[in-house]
Amino acid sequence: MKEIKINQNDANQRLDKFLMKTFPKLGKSMMYKAIRNKKIKVNRKRCTFDQKIQENDSILLFLPPDVLEEKKVETNYISSKLDVIYEDENILIVNKPYGLLSQSDQSQNQDCLVNRVQAYLMEKNEYDPNKEHSFAPSICHRLDRNTTGLVIAAKNANALRKVNEAIANRTIQKMYRAHVVGTFEQKDFTMCYYIRKENTIAKVSDKKLEGYQKALMDVHVERDDGENSICTITLHTGRFHQIRALMGHIQHPLLGDVKYGYHGKKRPVELMAYRLNFYDVDLPLQQTVFEIPRAQ
């Protein structure tokens, strides 16, 4: 028999979701059968797979020890280096450097922003993987490896839910600065196209086609040097490679972006997520606008 006490970060999720995250060797069919046969109980009472567990609940599992091994969290982090723009008890806002993955794309430990956030919080004694069952600090959205700029990370499960809700409801506005090929006659315009992800590239269509999703953004041309332009871009949708693909589609690819039409001298892709505006987020923030000073 194993007993699990539910802490604050475990609360407010379905029992089956919690169990699957906590016990990777516990198969779904065994779990559902155990719940039906009262071999899994919540607060010593019969439970249902879809009930919401609450803080201080007790889960009893009358199952073989080999299926009740808790998920192991890798803590052999490569780096804890972060450029912290803002921090409070709930969230971090960090400036992701160019070339760093937002999260690992491999099964083994790898240097990425998520791992750096966890290592940083471990060093501050704000995160202990041995005291958590199903939660680990995480980022709330991602940037491409070739994009630098602001990323929000959540220190606790409640903050992660709140920020994710705000992003889904478009009450957090993301603004980017891009260095693109060519000049424009208009200083302000809206781009509305349709995107479909195809392996590692975004295909763009002028009209709605099957499998394509609407991609909408506003562009403001800050300045140009007669050959190339600096644009600030406000996203209204968050499609895969949206800025890169759409600018390439209109023959104004980002400098360095060979994937979407750049043919000049080799250089990094010049795209920065430079500003976040928090319009309606249910968290006690000390400020609502976060910005990286102009670097171009």
Secondary structure, 3 states (H helix, E strand, C coil): CEEEECCCCCCCEEHHHHHHHHCCCCCHHHHHHHHHCCCEEECCECCCCCCEECCCCEEEECCCHHHCCCCCCCCCCCCCCCCEEEECCCEEEEEECCCCCCCCCCCCCCCCHHHHHHHHHHHCCCCCHHHCCCCCCEECCCCCCCCEEEEEEECCHHHHHHHHHHHHCCCEEEEEEEEEECCCCCCEEEEEEEEEEECCEEEEECCCCCCCEEEEEEEEEEEECCCEEEEEEEECCCCCCHHHHHHHHCCCCECCCHHHCCCCCCCCCCEEEEEEEECCCCCCCCCCEEECCCCC
